[in-house]
Amino acid sequence: MSGSMDPESSTNETTTTTPLLRRPGWFHGRLCNFTGISSEISGAVGDLGTFIPIVLTLTLVSGLDLSTTLIFTSFYNISTGLLFGLPMPVQPMKSIAAVAVSESPHLSPSQIAAAGASTAATLLFLGATGLMSTLYRLLPLPVVRGVQLSQGLSFAFSAIKYIRYNQDFVTSKSTTPRPWLGLDGLVLAVSALLFLVLCTGSGESFSGEDDVSSSTVSPSRRRVHRRLRILSAIPSALTVFAFGLLVCFIRDPSIIKDLKFGPSKFHVLKITWEDWKIGFLRAAIPQIPLSVLNSVIAVCKLSGDLFPERELSATKVSISVGIMNLVGCWFGAMPVCHGAGGLAGQYRFGARSGLSVVILGLGKLIIGLVFGNSFVRILGEFPIGILGVLLLFAGIELAMASRDMNSKEDSFVMLVCAAVSLTGSSSALGFGCGILLFLLLKMRSMECSSSGFFLNFKSDDSGA
């Protein structure tokens, strides 16, 4: 787009629209700021509320190779952090995971890989041909906001279940009410929740120098400002997650004896024609619309909301998802995508650059190489209530992206889209209803003359 311009005359534009490779200072700016480093580290664990339960479930039910998944997703995290320069999440493909563990018979690792590769090939095609960018430009914002709202509320509903009830990830069902006391009790979860609220507030951005240098600022406001600076410097999400890891060993000290060092050996999966057919029909078909909407469209829209000067390209995001899975799935790694919920969660806990996911990737790489598949013993003892708290903040942050719907018409479309998505358990169904409703409302306000029909529609649509 800007390749024909003079480089010096377009410095500002390239600074705001191109990825990390043309913005070399983003790492340095965070590394030179202690508060920035602690925020990035805390933000790195912001999406583990969804990552850990799904990985643990697939490992226990479908025989997923945890070591391979950790190593490949670590490379994905590091690569996307460097290329995009944003806290770009790497999350499980949720629809594939749900089908794999909830439907009978369970999908085998080869069938899961086939489903992931099929979805990846579709997104790679849409990205490489430019169709994804066209779709991104044409989709009405209220419909996208409806998808984001439904996904955010869905995360929040799941989070509340994690907090209130014990979970059986093998059957994907809530069981008995969580006890108040204990190492995975309600008191522990509520304490973590209150600690995160105290440190991060409602999730607003906080600058250490905002409006306090003026001589007109009262001493009481200066004290409040100083307290907020101290609280915002605490890596709250990392502190809660680290405490959860400590609880794992307290709950079952025998974990230490069961740990075996070293990664599992890489091997290429043998995927038969039957695996391709089952994986595509049962898992890829429901996953593809979810990946298009939430992993590409919604995450790009959200990046523009959170980082107005660095909105992601739908083409690049789509190609990124395609390449990641067309490599990793063949080795048995879990199918992954870039989810809007993960971006919201990482941003909520302080991530502001690609440094956060690079740190997360390095952590996954160390765990995968050192502990390998035995790390599942640790994950199996992790307090589910704490995971629910992390997931709750990620879901609420994603849902709050829809607060910019100022007109009643846009809010109506968004809420209907979200309601259908939630009650029908399908983002694709909600999306379709939202598009239909949006078009009907536009047609209702048009003039009926055939000569001005399309012109009026285009004019109304551009203002939505």
Secondary structure, 3 states (H helix, E strand, C coil): CCCCCCCCCCHHHHHHHCCHHHCCHHHHHHHCCHHHHHHHHHHHCCCHHHHHHHHHHHHHHHCCCHHHHHHHHHHHHHHHHHHHCCCCCCEECHHHHHHHHHCCCCCCHHHHHHHHHHHHHHHHHHHHCCHHHHHHHHCCHHHHHHHHHHHHHHHHHHHHHHHHEEEECCCCEEEEECCCCCCCCHHHHHHHHHHHHHHHCCCCCCCCCCCCCCCCCCHHHHHHHHHHHHHHHCCHHHHHHHHHHHHHHHHCCCHHHHCCCCCCCCCCCCCCHHHHHHHHHHHHHHHHHHHHHHHHHHHHHHHHHHCCCCCCCHHHHHHHHHHHHHHHHHHCCCCEECCHHHHHHHHHCCCCCCHHHHHHHHHHHHHHHHCHHHHHHHHHCCCHHHHHHHHHHHHHHHHHHHHHCCCHHHHHHHHHHHHHHHHCCCHHHHHHHHHHHHHHHHHHCCCCCCCCHHHHHHHHHHCC
